[in-house]
Amino acid sequence: MRAVARANTNIALVKYWGKRDTALNLPAVGSLSLTLDGLSTRTTVVFDGKLAADSLLLNGADADERALGRVSKFLDLVRTRAGLIERARVESVNDFPTAAGLASSASAFAALAVAATHAAGLELSDRELSILARRGSGSAARSIFGGFSQMHRGESADGEDSFAEPIVTDWDVRLVIAATMTGRKATLSTDGMRHTAETSPYYDAWVKMSERDLGTARDAITRRDLQALGEVTEASCLSMHASAMAARPAVLYFVGATIEGYRIIQDLRRSGVPAWFTCDAGPHVKALTDAAHAQQVEAALAKLGKTWICRPGPHAEVLE
């Protein structure tokens, strides 16, 4: 009753921000993302009848109570489905900064969904895995898949129509990431989106605009139109953060280097380099570009901090 799985993080180009049902973790809006190569979570799950409680080792250290609680609650879903009572030992390792605005929860819960179900003897389809991963983290539903994927908001109260599906896996774009600070972000995504939905006067407008942005982005991907995808990527990013900053009190993820990075990317574009920025619920700058210009974009953003050039990443998988 042991399995090891790996899943890669994803960055939403059309953003997910807010829930229509917190108990089932159902998103208020659909979203569209790119899974990234080189930024992954490797998770080991062992169900053992000798254990009195679940345990979580995160990046080599005992996880805090909040993280362990989320994992244990998720494992309960697997145990119920598989008819198990055994507690589990979970070891999870990220090869990139954790809880820092690089979507570590997406890769973590996607890897946990794959490893835990495999260890429990369950055989789930990709859609079923996506629905299950969503229960741990809304963005994890997308990390089941490689390349570009779209998360459906769904309408059903039970959440069975709220899942991700792959769109395109063979468009060779690049996402350049510049880490603008070290350490954990001050406001976790779950807390930030809840507070935004409850207090921001701009939140409803953000929700209405998101469906239009999804259609625009999906059409751009189908046509392999990088400029059209880049423009809607920037617009979705700024709309999401505008709604968060208008919350009372404000939810502010940007730091000075975030704004500097945006201006660097705008200057590159004015010089003819195809590059468009985005930023998740954190301070780090991401630039969508093509393979030919990725190194030039990385060199320009290197002053901000550690950088990565990411290709489209793979499907989540069982390793052992």
Summary of the structure (lengths in Angstrom):
residues: 320
radius of gyration: 18.8
end to end distance: 11.2
largest distance: 63.0
contacts: 1173
relative contact order: 0.19
helix: 40%
strand: 26%
